[in-house]
Amino acid sequence: MRLTTGGARAWGMHRPRTTTRQLSYFVALAETGSFTRAAERMGISQPSLSQQIRGLELVIGAPLFERGGPALLTPLGREALERARRILLDVTDLEEMRAASADALVGTIRLGVSPTLGAYLLPSLVARLHREHPTLRVHIREGLPSTLTSGLVAGDHDLILLQLPVAGRALHTERLFREALWLAMATDHPLSAKSAIEPADLRGQNLLTLVPEYRLAEQVAEIAADVGGIMLNDYEGTSLDAIRQMAGMGMGLALLPELYVRQEVRDGDDVIVRPIKGGRYYREIGLLWRVGAGRSPAYRLIADMLRAVGP
């Protein structure tokens, strides 16, 4: 049988199209690995879920899941999953578009934050949001920078607050402020006699650092190379408190951000802190969201509030 040109056009007009419902079911099945659990998550019957998945595979023209066992993605399915998540995020951002006004701060915002920042910035931010925008709900989750970035791309977070720079495609970076780094040392360290530290004073000194997942760890390595200091990679801290305690025990010197110093270090503590002359050593803090996010006006309002509570 010959297919006429008109018939081909008619088939093209009625060719099945992908729907956001199919993509949502596809993502749910890929994430749960089970038709039963995916159907429960989406609130539908298992046969309905199976029908939607078959419809999506018909559009794509190839299986997305392996047959005869658990719901394991095929290589094509893994590629399609990344695209499906991206499409669903774009749709969500489109649906959440709001006017650029104070009314943008309603609903729920999911904020991811680095542990080296959250405790020192968020109490003031959350208090102001609760006071000025009582209908807004902010869900906060701490995490390592790489986890936060991947979570933002995947849609687990609407915003992330962390030290810059951050690599990531299709992410908008709102620079907030610069935060000076101070030098912390044991109370009997020879440099404690100085009211301010010259960069040259750090030559040959042992510098403590965080675990490599933090941008601050990279920065301490850069400073050590700049001044001729010695990186103590055998003593990596998992938090600012950890490297501060190591400095107090005389294990080395710690570079601590100004916000931490302001809130956590007091006269008579186990460490002495001193500013570093020249203003060369600081960290830059930013707020990031996905490019094209429909709620960007709200996110910019939050960025302005963070600037106001910064150093």
Sequence and secondary structure as in RCSB ss.txt:
>XXXX:A:sequence
MRLTTGGARAWGMHRPRTTTRQLSYFVALAETGSFTRAAERMGISQPSLSQQIRGLELVIGAPLFERGGPALLTP
LGREALERARRILLDVTDLEEMRAASADALVGTIRLGVSPTLGAYLLPSLVARLHREHPTLRVHIREGLPSTLTS
GLVAGDHDLILLQLPVAGRALHTERLFREALWLAMATDHPLSAKSAIEPADLRGQNLLTLVPEYRLAEQVAEIAA
DVGGIMLNDYEGTSLDAIRQMAGMGMGLALLPELYVRQEVRDGDDVIVRPIKGGRYYREIGLLWRVGAGRSPAYR
LIADMLRAVGP
>XXXX:A:secstr
    HHHHHHHHHT     HHHHHHHHHHHHH  HHHHHHHHTS HHHHHHHHHHHHHHHTS SB SSSS  B H
HHHHHHHHHHHHHHHHHHHHT   SSGGGS SEEEEEE TTTHHHHHHHHHHHHHHH TT EEEEEE  HHHHHH
HHHHTS SEEEEES    TTEEEEEEEEEEEEEEEETT GGGG SSB GGGGTT EEEEE TTSHHHHHHHHHHH
HHT EEEEEEEESSHHHHHHHHHTTS BEEEEHHHHHHH  TTSSEEEEEBTTS  EEEEEEEEETT TTHHHHH
HHHHHHHHH  
